[in-house]
Amino acid sequence: MRKIVGYTIFWIGIGMVIGFLIPSDAISVLIILLLLILGYHWFVC
């Protein structure tokens, strides 16, 4: 369980760094939605 939590926290940190690099809020929202849908699809299937 600790490995899963550590992996998740690591990628949240990477996502926050990428979020600082993207200047537009609209592009950030589209990327977030795309990644959420993709992650859900991969998790369920």
PQR file of N, CA, C, O and H, with PARSE charges and radii, in Angstrom:
ATOM      1  N   MET A   1       0.823  -1.196   0.000 -0.4000 1.5000
ATOM      2  CA  MET A   1       0.000   0.000   0.000 -0.0000 2.0000
ATOM      3  C   MET A   1       0.866   1.258   0.000  0.5500 1.7000
ATOM      4  O   MET A   1       0.534   2.243  -0.660 -0.5500 1.4000
ATOM      5  N   ARG A   2       1.977   1.228   0.741 -0.4000 1.5000
ATOM      6  CA  ARG A   2       2.847   2.404   0.791 -0.0000 2.0000
ATOM      7  C   ARG A   2       3.461   2.705  -0.568  0.5500 1.7000
ATOM      8  O   ARG A   2       3.697   3.867  -0.898 -0.5500 1.4000
ATOM      9  H   ARG A   2       2.247   0.428   1.277  0.4000 1.0000
ATOM     10  N   LYS A   3       3.723   1.661  -1.366 -0.4000 1.5000
ATOM     11  CA  LYS A   3       4.266   1.882  -2.702 -0.0000 2.0000
ATOM     12  C   LYS A   3       3.264   2.621  -3.583  0.5500 1.7000
ATOM     13  O   LYS A   3       3.636   3.523  -4.334 -0.5500 1.4000
ATOM     14  H   LYS A   3       3.531   0.717  -1.098  0.4000 1.0000
ATOM     15  N   ILE A   4       2.002   2.239  -3.490 -0.4000 1.5000
ATOM     16  CA  ILE A   4       0.966   2.881  -4.292 -0.0000 2.0000
ATOM     17  C   ILE A   4       0.811   4.342  -3.880  0.5500 1.7000
ATOM     18  O   ILE A   4       0.706   5.216  -4.741 -0.5500 1.4000
ATOM     19  H   ILE A   4       1.700   1.506  -2.881  0.4000 1.0000
ATOM     20  N   VAL A   5       0.794   4.619  -2.587 -0.4000 1.5000
ATOM     21  CA  VAL A   5       0.665   5.991  -2.096 -0.0000 2.0000
ATOM     22  C   VAL A   5       1.885   6.811  -2.519  0.5500 1.7000
ATOM     23  O   VAL A   5       1.737   7.953  -2.956 -0.5500 1.4000
ATOM     24  H   VAL A   5       0.879   3.910  -1.887  0.4000 1.0000
ATOM     25  N   GLY A   6       3.075   6.252  -2.397 -0.4000 1.5000
ATOM     26  CA  GLY A   6       4.279   6.960  -2.804 -0.0000 2.0000
ATOM     27  C   GLY A   6       4.289   7.258  -4.294  0.5500 1.7000
ATOM     28  O   GLY A   6       4.666   8.353  -4.709 -0.5500 1.4000
ATOM     29  H   GLY A   6       3.196   5.325  -2.043  0.4000 1.0000
ATOM     30  N   TYR A   7       3.875   6.288  -5.096 -0.4000 1.5000
ATOM     31  CA  TYR A   7       3.800   6.456  -6.544 -0.0000 2.0000
ATOM     32  C   TYR A   7       2.815   7.570  -6.897  0.5500 1.7000
ATOM     33  O   TYR A   7       3.094   8.408  -7.755 -0.5500 1.4000
ATOM     34  H   TYR A   7       3.568   5.399  -4.759  0.4000 1.0000
ATOM     35  N   THR A   8       1.665   7.570  -6.229 -0.4000 1.5000
ATOM     36  CA  THR A   8       0.651   8.581  -6.483 -0.0000 2.0000
ATOM     37  C   THR A   8       1.144   9.974  -6.094  0.5500 1.7000
ATOM     38  O   THR A   8       0.966  10.927  -6.853 -0.5500 1.4000
ATOM     39  H   THR A   8       1.439   6.889  -5.532  0.4000 1.0000
ATOM     40  N   ILE A   9       1.755  10.099  -4.932 -0.4000 1.5000
ATOM     41  CA  ILE A   9       2.260  11.396  -4.481 -0.0000 2.0000
ATOM     42  C   ILE A   9       3.353  11.902  -5.427  0.5500 1.7000
ATOM     43  O   ILE A   9       3.401  13.095  -5.727 -0.5500 1.4000
ATOM     44  H   ILE A   9       1.900   9.325  -4.315  0.4000 1.0000
ATOM     45  N   PHE A  10       4.226  11.017  -5.896 -0.4000 1.5000
ATOM     46  CA  PHE A  10       5.269  11.399  -6.836 -0.0000 2.0000
ATOM     47  C   PHE A  10       4.668  11.999  -8.101  0.5500 1.7000
ATOM     48  O   PHE A  10       5.100  13.058  -8.556 -0.5500 1.4000
ATOM     49  H   PHE A  10       4.187  10.047  -5.652  0.4000 1.0000
ATOM     50  N   TRP A  11       3.668  11.320  -8.670 -0.4000 1.5000
ATOM     51  CA  TRP A  11       3.086  11.814  -9.919 -0.0000 2.0000
ATOM     52  C   TRP A  11       2.225  13.051  -9.709  0.5500 1.7000
ATOM     53  O   TRP A  11       2.093  13.861 -10.626 -0.5500 1.4000
ATOM     54  H   TRP A  11       3.317  10.460  -8.300  0.4000 1.0000
ATOM     55  N   ILE A  12       1.643  13.218  -8.546 -0.4000 1.5000
ATOM     56  CA  ILE A  12       0.943  14.470  -8.239 -0.0000 2.0000
ATOM     57  C   ILE A  12       1.942  15.620  -8.249  0.5500 1.7000
ATOM     58  O   ILE A  12       1.654  16.697  -8.772 -0.5500 1.4000
ATOM     59  H   ILE A  12       1.750  12.560  -7.801  0.4000 1.0000
ATOM     60  N   GLY A  13       3.115  15.390  -7.671 -0.4000 1.5000
ATOM     61  CA  GLY A  13       4.166  16.407  -7.685 -0.0000 2.0000
ATOM     62  C   GLY A  13       4.610  16.746  -9.094  0.5500 1.7000
ATOM     63  O   GLY A  13       4.784  17.919  -9.425 -0.5500 1.4000
ATOM     64  H   GLY A  13       3.350  14.515  -7.246  0.4000 1.0000
ATOM     65  N   ILE A  14       4.797  15.728  -9.930 -0.4000 1.5000
ATOM     66  CA  ILE A  14       5.171  15.966 -11.329 -0.0000 2.0000
ATOM     67  C   ILE A  14       4.077  16.772 -12.038  0.5500 1.7000
ATOM     68  O   ILE A  14       4.371  17.682 -12.813 -0.5500 1.4000
ATOM     69  H   ILE A  14       4.656  14.775  -9.661  0.4000 1.0000
ATOM     70  N   GLY A  15       2.838  16.434 -11.768 -0.4000 1.5000
ATOM     71  CA  GLY A  15       1.724  17.170 -12.375 -0.0000 2.0000
ATOM     72  C   GLY A  15       1.678  18.622 -11.940  0.5500 1.7000
ATOM     73  O   GLY A  15       1.336  19.499 -12.732 -0.5500 1.4000
ATOM     74  H   GLY A  15       2.600  15.695 -11.138  0.4000 1.0000
ATOM     75  N   MET A  16       2.019  18.881 -10.684 -0.4000 1.5000
ATOM     76  CA  MET A  16       2.039  20.267 -10.207 -0.0000 2.0000
ATOM     77  C   MET A  16       3.151  21.054 -10.891  0.5500 1.7000
ATOM     78  O   MET A  16       2.962  22.224 -11.224 -0.5500 1.4000
ATOM     79  H   MET A  16       2.297  18.168 -10.041  0.4000 1.0000
ATOM     80  N   VAL A  17       4.297  20.434 -11.103 -0.4000 1.5000
ATOM     81  CA  VAL A  17       5.389  21.106 -11.813 -0.0000 2.0000
ATOM     82  C   VAL A  17       4.961  21.426 -13.243  0.5500 1.7000
ATOM     83  O   VAL A  17       5.193  22.534 -13.727 -0.5500 1.4000
ATOM     84  H   VAL A  17       4.451  19.484 -10.832  0.4000 1.0000
ATOM     85  N   ILE A  18       4.341  20.467 -13.917 -0.4000 1.5000
ATOM     86  CA  ILE A  18       3.859  20.705 -15.278 -0.0000 2.0000
ATOM     87  C   ILE A  18       2.801  21.807 -15.278  0.5500 1.7000
ATOM     88  O   ILE A  18       2.753  22.621 -16.201 -0.5500 1.4000
ATOM     89  H   ILE A  18       4.153  19.567 -13.524  0.4000 1.0000
ATOM     90  N   GLY A  19       1.960  21.838 -14.256 -0.4000 1.5000
ATOM     91  CA  GLY A  19       0.943  22.887 -14.147 -0.0000 2.0000
ATOM     92  C   GLY A  19       1.545  24.274 -14.034  0.5500 1.7000
ATOM     93  O   GLY A  19       0.977  25.239 -14.545 -0.5500 1.4000
ATOM     94  H   GLY A  19       1.998  21.177 -13.506  0.4000 1.0000
ATOM     95  N   PHE A  20       2.684  24.387 -13.374 -0.4000 1.5000
ATOM     96  CA  PHE A  20       3.352  25.689 -13.301 -0.0000 2.0000
ATOM     97  C   PHE A  20       3.912  26.105 -14.651  0.5500 1.7000
ATOM     98  O   PHE A  20       4.034  27.299 -14.921 -0.5500 1.4000
ATOM     99  H   PHE A  20       3.146  23.604 -12.958  0.4000 1.0000
ATOM    100  N   LEU A  21       4.253  25.157 -15.497 -0.4000 1.5000
ATOM    101  CA  LEU A  21       4.865  25.462 -16.784 -0.0000 2.0000
ATOM    102  C   LEU A  21       3.849  25.815 -17.862  0.5500 1.7000
ATOM    103  O   LEU A  21       4.212  26.424 -18.869 -0.5500 1.4000
ATOM    104  H   LEU A  21       4.154  24.186 -15.278  0.4000 1.0000
ATOM    105  N   ILE A  22       2.578  25.445 -17.672 -0.4000 1.5000
ATOM    106  CA  ILE A  22       1.536  25.740 -18.657 -0.0000 2.0000
ATOM    107  C   ILE A  22       0.910  27.092 -18.316  0.5500 1.7000
ATOM    108  O   ILE A  22       0.316  27.247 -17.249 -0.5500 1.4000
ATOM    109  H   ILE A  22       2.283  24.951 -16.854  0.4000 1.0000
ATOM    110  N   PRO A  23       1.039  28.070 -19.215 -0.5600 1.5000
ATOM    111  CA  PRO A  23       0.570  29.417 -18.885  0.2800 2.0000
ATOM    112  C   PRO A  23      -0.954  29.595 -18.921  0.5500 1.7000
ATOM    113  O   PRO A  23      -1.495  30.399 -18.162 -0.5500 1.4000
ATOM    114  N   SER A  24      -1.639  28.868 -19.777 -0.4000 1.5000
ATOM    115  CA  SER A  24      -3.067  29.084 -19.964 -0.0000 2.0000
ATOM    116  C   SER A  24      -3.899  28.164 -19.076  0.5500 1.7000
ATOM    117  O   SER A  24      -3.622  26.970 -18.973 -0.5500 1.4000
ATOM    118  H   SER A  24      -1.200  28.215 -20.394  0.4000 1.0000
ATOM    119  N   ASP A  25      -4.924  28.732 -18.435 -0.4000 1.5000
ATOM    120  CA  ASP A  25      -5.813  27.938 -17.594 -0.0000 2.0000
ATOM    121  C   ASP A  25      -6.691  27.004 -18.423  0.5500 1.7000
ATOM    122  O   ASP A  25      -6.992  25.889 -17.996 -0.5500 1.4000
ATOM    123  H   ASP A  25      -5.149  29.703 -18.519  0.4000 1.0000
ATOM    124  N   ALA A  26      -7.101  27.457 -19.606 -0.4000 1.5000
ATOM    125  CA  ALA A  26      -7.970  26.633 -20.448 -0.0000 2.0000
ATOM    126  C   ALA A  26      -7.243  25.374 -20.896  0.5500 1.7000
ATOM    127  O   ALA A  26      -7.824  24.289 -20.893 -0.5500 1.4000
ATOM    128  H   ALA A  26      -6.857  28.363 -19.953  0.4000 1.0000
ATOM    129  N   ILE A  27      -5.991  25.506 -21.278 -0.4000 1.5000
ATOM    130  CA  ILE A  27      -5.215  24.344 -21.703 -0.0000 2.0000
ATOM    131  C   ILE A  27      -5.015  23.405 -20.523  0.5500 1.7000
ATOM    132  O   ILE A  27      -5.084  22.187 -20.684 -0.5500 1.4000
ATOM    133  H   ILE A  27      -5.519  26.388 -21.281  0.4000 1.0000
ATOM    134  N   SER A  28      -4.767  23.957 -19.338 -0.4000 1.5000
ATOM    135  CA  SER A  28      -4.592  23.135 -18.143 -0.0000 2.0000
ATOM    136  C   SER A  28      -5.849  22.318 -17.851  0.5500 1.7000
ATOM    137  O   SER A  28      -5.753  21.131 -17.540 -0.5500 1.4000
ATOM    138  H   SER A  28      -4.711  24.947 -19.207  0.4000 1.0000
ATOM    139  N   VAL A  29      -7.004  22.928 -17.947 -0.4000 1.5000
ATOM    140  CA  VAL A  29      -8.263  22.225 -17.685 -0.0000 2.0000
ATOM    141  C   VAL A  29      -8.474  21.113 -18.698  0.5500 1.7000
ATOM    142  O   VAL A  29      -8.903  20.019 -18.332 -0.5500 1.4000
ATOM    143  H   VAL A  29      -7.082  23.892 -18.201  0.4000 1.0000
ATOM    144  N   LEU A  30      -8.181  21.375 -19.971 -0.4000 1.5000
ATOM    145  CA  LEU A  30      -8.343  20.342 -20.991 -0.0000 2.0000
ATOM    146  C   LEU A  30      -7.399  19.167 -20.752  0.5500 1.7000
ATOM    147  O   LEU A  30      -7.795  18.013 -20.915 -0.5500 1.4000
ATOM    148  H   LEU A  30      -7.833  22.263 -20.269  0.4000 1.0000
ATOM    149  N   ILE A  31      -6.156  19.448 -20.369 -0.4000 1.5000
ATOM    150  CA  ILE A  31      -5.197  18.385 -20.090 -0.0000 2.0000
ATOM    151  C   ILE A  31      -5.639  17.581 -18.871  0.5500 1.7000
ATOM    152  O   ILE A  31      -5.541  16.354 -18.872 -0.5500 1.4000
ATOM    153  H   ILE A  31      -5.834  20.386 -20.237  0.4000 1.0000
ATOM    154  N   ILE A  32      -6.126  18.263 -17.828 -0.4000 1.5000
ATOM    155  CA  ILE A  32      -6.602  17.576 -16.628 -0.0000 2.0000
ATOM    156  C   ILE A  32      -7.762  16.647 -16.968  0.5500 1.7000
ATOM    157  O   ILE A  32      -7.778  15.494 -16.538 -0.5500 1.4000
ATOM    158  H   ILE A  32      -6.205  19.260 -17.828  0.4000 1.0000
ATOM    159  N   LEU A  33      -8.729  17.138 -17.734 -0.4000 1.5000
ATOM    160  CA  LEU A  33      -9.871  16.303 -18.110 -0.0000 2.0000
ATOM    161  C   LEU A  33      -9.433  15.100 -18.942  0.5500 1.7000
ATOM    162  O   LEU A  33      -9.913  13.986 -18.732 -0.5500 1.4000
ATOM    163  H   LEU A  33      -8.716  18.075 -18.083  0.4000 1.0000
ATOM    164  N   LEU A  34      -8.523  15.328 -19.882 -0.4000 1.5000
ATOM    165  CA  LEU A  34      -8.028  14.235 -20.708 -0.0000 2.0000
ATOM    166  C   LEU A  34      -7.343  13.168 -19.862  0.5500 1.7000
ATOM    167  O   LEU A  34      -7.580  11.975 -20.054 -0.5500 1.4000
ATOM    168  H   LEU A  34      -8.133  16.233 -20.053  0.4000 1.0000
ATOM    169  N   LEU A  35      -6.503  13.586 -18.936 -0.4000 1.5000
ATOM    170  CA  LEU A  35      -5.783  12.634 -18.101 -0.0000 2.0000
ATOM    171  C   LEU A  35      -6.709  11.906 -17.132  0.5500 1.7000
ATOM    172  O   LEU A  35      -6.501  10.725 -16.857 -0.5500 1.4000
ATOM    173  H   LEU A  35      -6.310  14.555 -18.780  0.4000 1.0000
ATOM    174  N   LEU A  36      -7.729  12.590 -16.610 -0.4000 1.5000
ATOM    175  CA  LEU A  36      -8.690  11.928 -15.729 -0.0000 2.0000
ATOM    176  C   LEU A  36      -9.470  10.857 -16.477  0.5500 1.7000
ATOM    177  O   LEU A  36      -9.661   9.754 -15.966 -0.5500 1.4000
ATOM    178  H   LEU A  36      -7.899  13.549 -16.834  0.4000 1.0000
ATOM    179  N   ILE A  37      -9.918  11.176 -17.677 -0.4000 1.5000
ATOM    180  CA  ILE A  37     -10.667  10.197 -18.472 -0.0000 2.0000
ATOM    181  C   ILE A  37      -9.774   9.022 -18.844  0.5500 1.7000
ATOM    182  O   ILE A  37     -10.196   7.869 -18.768 -0.5500 1.4000
ATOM    183  H   ILE A  37      -9.763  12.072 -18.093  0.4000 1.0000
ATOM    184  N   LEU A  38      -8.535   9.314 -19.249 -0.4000 1.5000
ATOM    185  CA  LEU A  38      -7.609   8.259 -19.621 -0.0000 2.0000
ATOM    186  C   LEU A  38      -7.270   7.364 -18.420  0.5500 1.7000
ATOM    187  O   LEU A  38      -7.254   6.139 -18.543 -0.5500 1.4000
ATOM    188  H   LEU A  38      -8.192  10.251 -19.311  0.4000 1.0000
ATOM    189  N   GLY A  39      -7.006   7.967 -17.280 -0.4000 1.5000
ATOM    190  CA  GLY A  39      -6.701   7.207 -16.074 -0.0000 2.0000
ATOM    191  C   GLY A  39      -7.864   6.342 -15.634  0.5500 1.7000
ATOM    192  O   GLY A  39      -7.667   5.195 -15.232 -0.5500 1.4000
ATOM    193  H   GLY A  39      -7.020   8.962 -17.180  0.4000 1.0000
ATOM    194  N   TYR A  40      -9.078   6.877 -15.705 -0.4000 1.5000
ATOM    195  CA  TYR A  40     -10.258   6.099 -15.335 -0.0000 2.0000
ATOM    196  C   TYR A  40     -10.424   4.907 -16.277  0.5500 1.7000
ATOM    197  O   TYR A  40     -10.707   3.789 -15.844 -0.5500 1.4000
ATOM    198  H   TYR A  40      -9.238   7.808 -16.032  0.4000 1.0000
ATOM    199  N   HIS A  41     -10.241   5.170 -17.573 -0.4000 1.5000
ATOM    200  CA  HIS A  41     -10.377   4.093 -18.552 -0.0000 2.0000
ATOM    201  C   HIS A  41      -9.360   2.992 -18.304  0.5500 1.7000
ATOM    202  O   HIS A  41      -9.710   1.812 -18.352 -0.5500 1.4000
ATOM    203  H   HIS A  41     -10.011   6.077 -17.924  0.4000 1.0000
ATOM    204  N   TRP A  42      -8.113   3.347 -18.041 -0.4000 1.5000
ATOM    205  CA  TRP A  42      -7.073   2.361 -17.794 -0.0000 2.0000
ATOM    206  C   TRP A  42      -7.311   1.626 -16.483  0.5500 1.7000
ATOM    207  O   TRP A  42      -7.009   0.437 -16.379 -0.5500 1.4000
ATOM    208  H   TRP A  42      -7.829   4.305 -18.002  0.4000 1.0000
ATOM    209  N   PHE A  43      -7.851   2.317 -15.476 -0.4000 1.5000
ATOM    210  CA  PHE A  43      -8.106   1.690 -14.182 -0.0000 2.0000
ATOM    211  C   PHE A  43      -9.240   0.676 -14.272  0.5500 1.7000
ATOM    212  O   PHE A  43      -9.165  -0.399 -13.678 -0.5500 1.4000
ATOM    213  H   PHE A  43      -8.096   3.283 -15.560  0.4000 1.0000
ATOM    214  N   VAL A  44     -10.289   1.019 -15.012 -0.4000 1.5000
ATOM    215  CA  VAL A  44     -11.470   0.159 -15.086 -0.0000 2.0000
ATOM    216  C   VAL A  44     -11.242  -1.023 -16.032  0.5500 1.7000
ATOM    217  O   VAL A  44     -11.667  -2.141 -15.741 -0.5500 1.4000
ATOM    218  H   VAL A  44     -10.350   1.892 -15.495  0.4000 1.0000
ATOM    219  N   CYS A  45     -10.583  -0.783 -17.147 -0.4000 1.5000
ATOM    220  CA  CYS A  45     -10.425  -1.851 -18.157 -0.0000 2.0000
ATOM    221  C   CYS A  45      -9.313  -2.797 -17.840  0.5500 1.7000
ATOM    222  O   CYS A  45      -9.068  -3.737 -18.597 -0.5500 1.4000
ATOM    223  H   CYS A  45     -10.237   0.125 -17.383  0.4000 1.0000
TER
END
